[in-house]
Amino acid sequence: SDMGLKDYYKNYFPVGVAVGPRNLAGPEAEFIIKQFNSLTPENAMKMGPIHPQENQYFWRDADSIVNFAQHHGLRVRGHNLCWHEQTPNWIFKDSLGHQVTKAVLLKRLHDHIQTVVSRYKGKIYAWDVVNEAIADDKTQFLRNSPWYQICGEDFIAKAFEYAHEADPKAVLFYNDYNTERPEKLERIYRLLKKLIDAKVPINAVGLQAHWSVYEPSATELRNTIEKFASLGLKVQITELDVSIYPWEKERRELRPGEKGEYTPELEQKQTAKYKEVFDVFRQYKKDITGVTFWNISDRYTWLDTYPVAGRKNFPLLFDTNLQPKKAFYEVTNFKK
Ligand code: G3I
């Protein structure tokens, strides 16, 4: 058919995809334009890749994504401004290799955000300002990252203030994973409420949605959306994929016999999970302002090497030949 995902969902929300520069030429480029109307750079705008040295920015990859989007009328979500991963080596250290002070680190964060956000002002409509600041350990509140060790909690509010100063019209997000797990939901809620009470310019929350055929349940997802919406925040699904394996983040070894076989039973489970979550997304269209997939098709997914290498994953709506899977037909089969 001539209809892409974005067309089925035109009365609901933009449908996006995470890309790198290599996806923007050849058959994949055509495919992106047909299916999606929003792009997120998978890696190109993260602090390490885009700001490798203190006074040196690397714009080529990020620019190529933004230019492609402008040319074809797609939106861009900026990803991301402050995270504990993919940070450049220099950011936390002075020239002697000692840890910098809070004042120096906040100044660097300010310069970074000011430079990156203003470069794309008017071309990037939304930014993931702070990514994954909540701890994985449920007995902790914030993640014990260098940002936190050096600045305490303040870096979060500051990052939002700097982004707002650089582009007052950009929609500013806090973005995280496992947002549907009740104990993490509580802690994220607590952080967001604190920011809002302190009048920090935050508009929305991103549910990364690195899900699996086993979780979350529709009820957990509804609770999550309602809880964030109750704070007056918009919600986006920012990094959607549905792993065929249960999530065990700390795994480093393949289990014996585990080769990554995509059985009909697993595909059926996955199709059902995709249908279930898209039914919820449509129900909450007043709160949900975008749904973005983390990668284009099962040909390439970050889950092929994470959390364990050596097993293939098949987490997306299109197969390794860019053909729609059962789940695609299921999520596009609804009364418009
Ligand atoms: O570019 C270098 C290359 O020069 C080097 O030779 C090679 C050797 O390891 O690494 C390449 O960098 C890799 C980079 O992806 C680009 O391919 C990094 O090792 C690798 O760690 C990095 O992984 C990315 C990951 O974020 C970083 O933590 C994934 O592609 C990307 O999909 C993933 O995305 C994150 C979101 O930003 C935030 N939410 C979770 C999501 C999944 O982890």
Residues whose N, C-alpha, C, O or C-beta is under 5 A from the ligand:
A	BS01	G3I	E42 N43 E85 W302
